[in-house]
Structures are given as structure tokens and as C-alpha cells.
């Protein structure tokens, strides 16, 4: 069965110069799409990836990452909307490149689909009440 998941990888300093993503491709036959990256030599690195492949190979690839010392987290855990702050103004709808926001035609309320979110951060400054939060 084919899977596609968006995850956040955190690399400790000791792993920055290792070819970890190369191994995901070569050893586990996974496709990757880098959605966001911040990797600085001698510091911790962060990478937001979309990984695609066979479920068994995906699971083995995740196991490899964990054994290597990479911290893994679902992207949807890092991008959130504070529903108490949201005024449903729609500013996020027009700025989002991945169409993670949509206006419900019946209620006129903004719907946030975290599965579509690529954590680009464009919604953060666009949101007047600061309801969108990214926690990396």
C-alpha cells in the first residue's frame, strides 16, 4: 500500500553532515519533497518533508531515522490554529499556496485542513488576530 505523509525531522548537531535523506531514497525506496529546511553546520537542523512510498518501506525508513537519532514529528502537530482567536476573516485563504484554508459556503467560516499545510508560515503574518501558530 502506498503512503504519503508530511513530517518534521529534527537533526542533532552530530548528524548534520550525514547523508540521512540519501539513505531514505536508496535503502528504502522513498520519494521525498523538501517543504522547508533550516540546517546550519554545527547546530541543530530542521526539515519538513513529504515522504512517499510503500507502507512497509516507509515504516522501515522511519525506524532507521529513529535509530539514527533523528527526532520525528507529524507536521500537523506543529501547525495549529487557535480557534478562540480566529475571526474567520479569510485573510489566510488568499495567501495559502497549498489551499489548506477554505471558506465553508454554508457557514462562511474558515476551515483549516492541516493535511494540506506545508508549514510555509505565510499565514502567520497574514492573520490579523494572530490565530495561526507554527511551533518548530
Secondary structure, DSSP 8 states (H G I E B T S, - for coil): -EEEEEEEEEE-GGGTTS-HHHHHHHTT--EEEEEEEEE-TTS-EEEEEEEEEEHHHHHHHHHHHHHHT-EEEEGGGTEEE-TTT-----HHHHH-TT--EEE-TTT--EEE-TTT-----HHHHH-TT--EEE--
